[in-house]
Amino acid sequence: MAITLTHAAADHIRNFIAKRGKGLGIRLGVKTSGCSGMAYKLEFVDVPGEDDITFDSDGVTVFTDAKSLAYLDGTELDFAKEGLNEGFKFNNPNVKNECGCGESFNV
C-alpha cells in the first residue's frame, strides 16, 4: 500500500512548506462530496494525528488515514502547469467514474 508523489509535486510541496515556514508534509484524504460521491482533501500537516499512516515520497512525508487509504492506495499525486492553469492532479487507479467537472469520483 502506498501513495506517491511525482518529482514536480514534491518540489512544489517542499517550496510551499518553505514559504509557510513550517510543516511536516501533506495530508491526503477523501470526503463524501460532489455528484459522484467522493472528493479529495489535501492539506498541510503541522502536527501528525495519532492514527496517521505515513509514506515518504521524494523527500516529502505524505500523511493519510486508514479509511482514505482504502480509496487512495496506488495513487500518484502530480503537479502540472498548463498555460495559465496549474494544480495538483490525482492519478488514482481505483477511480471508476468521475463527474463532468472533475471535482468528485467514485470507486
N, CA, C and O of each residue as an XYZ file, in Angstrom:
428
protein
N       0.838     -1.181      0.000
C       0.000      0.000      0.000
C       0.885      1.247      0.000
O       1.844      1.343      0.767
N       0.553      2.188     -0.861
C       1.388      3.388     -0.926
C       0.684      4.508     -1.664
O      -0.202      4.282     -2.488
N       1.098      5.708     -1.347
C       0.741      6.921     -2.069
C       2.070      7.569     -2.442
O       2.956      7.695     -1.597
N       2.217      7.981     -3.699
C       3.487      8.557     -4.140
C       3.269      9.942     -4.754
O       2.153     10.322     -5.107
N       4.365     10.670     -4.865
C       4.370     11.993     -5.483
C       5.312     11.976     -6.669
O       6.342     11.303     -6.633
N       4.975     12.706     -7.717
C       5.935     12.905     -8.789
C       6.972     13.903     -8.286
O       6.773     14.563     -7.266
N       8.068     14.002     -9.009
C       9.110     14.959     -8.631
C       8.560     16.389     -8.649
O       8.898     17.196     -7.782
N       7.714     16.702     -9.635
C       7.128     18.046     -9.732
C       6.243     18.351     -8.524
O       6.290     19.456     -7.985
N       5.445     17.385     -8.102
C       4.574     17.588     -6.938
C       5.410     17.750     -5.674
O       5.136     18.632     -4.860
N       6.416     16.916     -5.506
C       7.274     17.002     -4.315
C       7.990     18.350     -4.259
O       8.072     18.960     -3.193
N       8.505     18.818     -5.381
C       9.166     20.131     -5.422
C       8.203     21.249     -5.035
O       8.552     22.136     -4.257
N       6.999     21.202     -5.578
C       6.015     22.244     -5.281
C       5.661     22.240     -3.784
O       5.562     23.298     -3.163
N       5.478     21.072     -3.228
C       5.131     20.962     -1.805
C       6.281     21.441     -0.929
O       6.060     22.188      0.024
N       7.512     21.020     -1.240
C       8.673     21.472     -0.457
C       8.796     22.999     -0.504
O       9.039     23.635      0.522
N       8.630     23.580     -1.681
C       8.715     25.036     -1.822
C       7.618     25.739     -1.029
O       7.867     26.768     -0.400
N       6.416     25.195     -1.055
C       5.312     25.811     -0.331
C       5.533     25.719      1.180
O       5.268     26.678      1.906
N       6.015     24.572      1.653
C       6.305     24.427      3.085
C       7.398     25.406      3.503
O       7.327     25.988      4.586
N       8.398     25.591      2.664
C       9.470     26.548      2.971
C       8.914     27.971      3.068
O       9.308     28.729      3.954
N       8.009     28.334      2.170
C       7.392     29.663      2.217
C       6.512     29.838      3.450
O       6.455     30.924      4.026
N       5.816     28.756      3.861
C       4.974     28.801      5.062
C       5.834     28.959      6.313
O       5.407     29.561      7.298
N       7.047     28.413      6.267
C       7.935     28.468      7.420
C       7.704     27.360      8.417
O       8.356     27.325      9.461
N       6.790     26.449      8.121
C       6.533     25.301      8.999
C       5.798     24.240      8.205
O       5.250     24.504      7.135
N       5.798     23.033      8.752
C       5.076     21.932      8.125
C       5.902     20.675      8.078
O       7.105     20.710      7.823
N       5.232     19.545      8.331
C       5.892     18.242      8.311
C       5.680     17.513      6.988
O       6.433     16.600      6.650
N       4.661     17.916      6.248
C       4.337     17.245      4.994
C       2.915     17.593      4.592
O       2.393     18.645      4.962
N       2.287     16.696      3.824
C       0.910     16.920      3.387
C       0.034     15.753      3.802
O       0.504     14.626      3.964
N      -1.237     16.041      3.969
C      -2.234     15.014      4.266
C      -3.148     14.884      3.054
O      -3.714     15.865      2.573
N      -3.278     13.650      2.573
C      -4.226     13.345      1.507
C      -5.346     12.523      2.111
O      -5.113     11.630      2.926
N      -6.545     12.829      1.706
C      -7.696     12.091      2.203
C      -8.844     12.197      1.232
O      -8.738     12.827      0.180
N      -9.942     11.571      1.600
C     -11.168     11.650      0.818
C     -12.303     12.040      1.748
O     -12.263     11.783      2.951
N     -13.315     12.667      1.165
C     -14.521     13.010      1.917
C     -15.722     12.761      1.025
O     -15.608     12.784     -0.201
N     -16.861     12.524      1.631
C     -18.090     12.348      0.879
C     -18.518     13.715      0.366
O     -18.721     14.649      1.142
N     -18.653     13.820     -0.963
C     -18.968     15.118     -1.549
C     -19.197     14.963     -3.038
O     -18.832     13.949     -3.633
N     -19.796     15.967     -3.627
C     -19.910     16.046     -5.080
C     -20.951     15.125     -5.673
O     -21.596     14.351     -4.966
N     -21.105     15.219     -6.969
C     -22.134     14.447     -7.655
C     -21.730     12.989     -7.875
O     -22.593     12.149     -8.132
N     -20.444     12.673     -7.781
C     -20.013     11.285     -7.965
C     -19.757     10.564     -6.644
O     -19.504      9.359     -6.641
N     -19.816     11.271     -5.539
C     -19.740     10.595     -4.250
C     -18.572     10.935     -3.357
O     -18.752     11.036     -2.143
N     -17.373     11.119     -3.902
C     -16.207     11.377     -3.080
C     -15.366     12.483     -3.703
O     -15.353     12.670     -4.920
N     -14.663     13.212     -2.835
C     -13.757     14.263     -3.302
C     -12.450     14.145     -2.526
O     -12.424     13.634     -1.406
N     -11.384     14.617     -3.125
C     -10.070     14.594     -2.483
C      -9.932     15.748     -1.499
O     -10.487     16.828     -1.702
N      -9.184     15.498     -0.432
C      -8.788     16.533      0.520
C      -7.268     16.584      0.493
O      -6.613     15.543      0.450
N      -6.711     17.764      0.518
C      -5.270     17.950      0.571
C      -5.008     19.114      1.516
O      -5.548     20.204      1.329
N      -4.177     18.883      2.533
C      -3.850     19.946      3.475
C      -2.441     19.736      3.998
O      -1.904     18.630      3.942
N      -1.854     20.796      4.502
C      -0.522     20.699      5.084
C      -0.625     20.210      6.517
O      -1.589     20.513      7.221
N       0.371     19.455      6.942
C       0.383     18.873      8.287
C       1.442     19.569      9.124
O       2.620     19.595      8.768
N       1.004     20.130     10.241
C       1.923     20.716     11.211
C       2.079     19.806     12.420
O       3.141     19.766     13.042
N       1.009     19.070     12.754
C       1.025     18.122     13.875
C       0.396     16.825     13.384
O      -0.760     16.829     12.959
N       1.131     15.712     13.432
C       0.559     14.449     12.957
C      -0.529     13.941     13.894
O      -0.491     14.185     15.100
N      -1.500     13.233     13.324
C      -2.527     12.575     14.115
C      -2.003     11.251     14.642
O      -1.096     10.658     14.059
N      -2.570     10.795     15.732
C      -2.046      9.561     16.344
C      -2.325      8.324     15.495
O      -1.616      7.325     15.623
N      -3.339      8.366     14.631
C      -3.660      7.218     13.787
C      -3.173      7.380     12.350
O      -3.562      6.609     11.473
N      -2.327      8.373     12.105
C      -1.846      8.616     10.749
C      -0.990      7.467     10.221
O      -0.225      6.841     10.954
N      -1.147      7.222      8.950
C      -0.278      6.320      8.202
C       0.597      7.243      7.359
O       0.084      8.177      6.741
N       1.903      7.000      7.322
C       2.798      7.898      6.592
C       3.580      7.153      5.518
O       3.870      5.962      5.632
N       3.905      7.900      4.479
C       4.743      7.427      3.384
C       5.744      8.533      3.081
O       5.417      9.716      3.186
N       6.949      8.157      2.708
C       7.930      9.128      2.249
C       8.027      8.996      0.740
O       8.249      7.905      0.216
N       7.861     10.107      0.050
C       7.947     10.093     -1.403
C       8.748     11.299     -1.867
O       8.322     12.440     -1.689
N       9.891     11.049     -2.451
C      10.766     12.095     -2.991
C      11.085     13.148     -1.932
O      11.135     14.343     -2.222
N      11.301     12.681     -0.695
C      11.691     13.574      0.386
C      10.552     14.310      1.067
O      10.800     15.169      1.913
N       9.304     13.995      0.720
C       8.134     14.620      1.343
C       7.360     13.540      2.091
O       7.152     12.445      1.569
N       6.933     13.851      3.318
C       6.120     12.915      4.078
C       4.657     13.119      3.710
O       4.132     14.231      3.770
N       4.016     12.025      3.330
C       2.601     12.021      2.968
C       1.849     11.326      4.099
O       2.160     10.191      4.459
N       0.858     12.019      4.654
C       0.042     11.503      5.742
C      -1.335     11.141      5.202
O      -1.852     11.820      4.315
N      -1.933     10.075      5.732
C      -3.315      9.725      5.404
C      -3.887      8.923      6.557
O      -3.172      8.578      7.498
N      -5.168      8.628      6.483
C      -5.818      7.783      7.477
C      -6.217      6.470      6.814
O      -6.252      6.381      5.587
N      -6.517      5.459      7.611
C      -6.801      4.123      7.079
C      -8.023      4.128      6.155
O      -8.014      3.459      5.122
N      -9.063      4.867      6.511
C     -10.267      4.913      5.672
C      -9.937      5.487      4.296
O     -10.347      4.931      3.277
N      -9.202      6.588      4.263
C      -8.845      7.209      2.985
C      -7.893      6.332      2.181
O      -7.985      6.282      0.954
N      -6.978      5.639      2.860
C      -6.003      4.804      2.151
C      -6.694      3.716      1.337
O      -6.192      3.318      0.286
N      -7.830      3.237      1.808
C      -8.565      2.224      1.049
C      -8.953      2.743     -0.335
O      -9.043      1.962     -1.283
N      -9.185      4.052     -0.462
C      -9.562      4.670     -1.738
C      -8.366      5.249     -2.490
O      -8.431      5.451     -3.703
N      -7.273      5.516     -1.771
C      -6.117      6.197     -2.367
C      -4.929      5.290     -2.655
O      -3.952      5.736     -3.256
N      -4.989      4.035     -2.242
C      -3.853      3.135     -2.429
C      -3.450      3.079     -3.902
O      -4.282      2.824     -4.773
N      -2.177      3.317     -4.168
C      -1.656      3.308     -5.531
C      -1.719      4.658     -6.222
O      -1.268      4.791     -7.360
N      -2.274      5.663     -5.552
C      -2.416      6.990     -6.147
C      -1.070      7.691     -6.259
O      -0.233      7.617     -5.360
N      -0.883      8.369     -7.378
C       0.275      9.224     -7.588
C      -0.238     10.657     -7.702
O      -1.112     10.953     -8.517
N       0.317     11.539     -6.875
C      -0.050     12.954     -6.927
C       0.955     13.678     -7.806
O       2.162     13.594     -7.580
N       0.455     14.388     -8.804
C       1.301     15.126     -9.731
C       0.963     16.615     -9.611
O      -0.110     16.977     -9.128
N       1.880     17.466    -10.050
C       1.636     18.900    -10.127
C       1.964     19.325    -11.543
O       3.062     19.076    -12.041
N       1.000     19.971    -12.189
C       1.200     20.336    -13.593
C       0.838     21.791    -13.833
O      -0.079     22.335    -13.217
N       1.582     22.409    -14.745
C       1.274     23.756    -15.227
C       0.897     23.623    -16.694
O       1.666     23.101    -17.501
N      -0.288     24.099    -17.024
C      -0.760     24.061    -18.404
C      -1.266     25.449    -18.758
O      -2.370     25.830    -18.369
N      -0.473     26.193    -19.483
C      -0.832     27.567    -19.814
C      -0.895     28.402    -18.544
O       0.076     28.464    -17.790
N      -2.031     29.043    -18.306
C      -2.206     29.863    -17.110
C      -2.686     29.051    -15.913
O      -2.745     29.569    -14.798
N      -3.031     27.785    -16.133
C      -3.546     26.929    -15.067
C      -2.439     26.080    -14.477
O      -1.550     25.607    -15.185
N      -2.508     25.898    -13.174
C      -1.593     24.986    -12.505
C      -2.333     24.366    -11.345
O      -3.243     24.971    -10.778
N      -1.934     23.145    -10.991
C      -2.576     22.493     -9.856
C      -2.174     21.047     -9.733
O      -1.449     20.500    -10.563
N      -2.668     20.444     -8.666
C      -2.398     19.042     -8.403
C      -3.344     18.176     -9.206
O      -4.500     18.531     -9.436
N      -2.830     17.031     -9.628
C      -3.619     16.048    -10.360
C      -3.462     14.711     -9.663
O      -2.342     14.255     -9.429
N      -4.575     14.084     -9.330
C      -4.569     12.785     -8.676
C      -4.670     11.702     -9.742
O      -5.672     11.611    -10.451
N      -3.632     10.884     -9.851
C      -3.652      9.734    -10.756
C      -3.975      8.520     -9.899
O      -3.084      7.850     -9.377
N      -5.283      8.248     -9.765
C      -5.774      7.226     -8.848
C      -6.276      6.024     -9.642
O      -7.269      6.134    -10.361
N      -5.603      4.876     -9.523
C      -6.010      3.702    -10.288
C      -7.328      3.088     -9.808
O      -7.879      2.220    -10.484
N      -7.836      3.517     -8.669
C      -9.069      2.956     -8.111
C     -10.330      3.626     -8.650
O     -11.426      3.098     -8.463
N     -10.204      4.763     -9.306
C     -11.371      5.529     -9.769
C     -12.066      4.789    -10.915
O     -11.447      4.385    -11.899
N     -13.384      4.632    -10.738
C     -14.195      4.005    -11.788
C     -14.892      5.061    -12.637
O     -15.013      4.898    -13.852
N     -15.355      6.152    -12.004
C     -16.050      7.237    -12.701
C     -15.721      8.562    -12.038
O     -15.492      8.628    -10.831
N     -15.699      9.618    -12.847
C     -15.533     10.975    -12.351
C     -16.691     11.811    -12.850
O     -17.260     11.531    -13.905
N     -17.044     12.847    -12.085
C     -18.094     13.737    -12.556
C     -17.546     14.608    -13.672
O     -16.333     14.686    -13.871
N     -18.435     15.259    -14.395
C     -18.039     16.089    -15.532
C     -17.138     17.242    -15.164
O     -16.291     17.642    -15.963
N     -17.302     17.790    -13.962
C     -16.480     18.931    -13.567
C     -15.120     18.492    -13.017
O     -14.237     19.328    -12.823
N     -14.945     17.200    -12.765
C     -13.663     16.696    -12.282
C     -13.423     16.887    -10.803
O     -12.312     16.650    -10.329
N     -14.445     17.314    -10.047
C     -14.272     17.581     -8.625
C     -14.547     16.366     -7.749
O     -14.116     16.334     -6.596
N     -15.254     15.369     -8.268
C     -15.557     14.203     -7.446
C     -15.421     12.927     -8.263
O     -15.326     12.960     -9.490
N     -15.413     11.792     -7.549
C     -15.198     10.498     -8.189
C     -15.888      9.413     -7.379
O     -16.367      9.648     -6.270
N     -15.926      8.219     -7.961
C     -16.356      7.047     -7.192
C     -15.481      5.867     -7.547
O     -14.846      5.833     -8.601
N     -15.460      4.900     -6.648
C     -14.635      3.696     -6.854
C     -15.512      2.476     -6.864
O     -15.016      1.361     -7.024
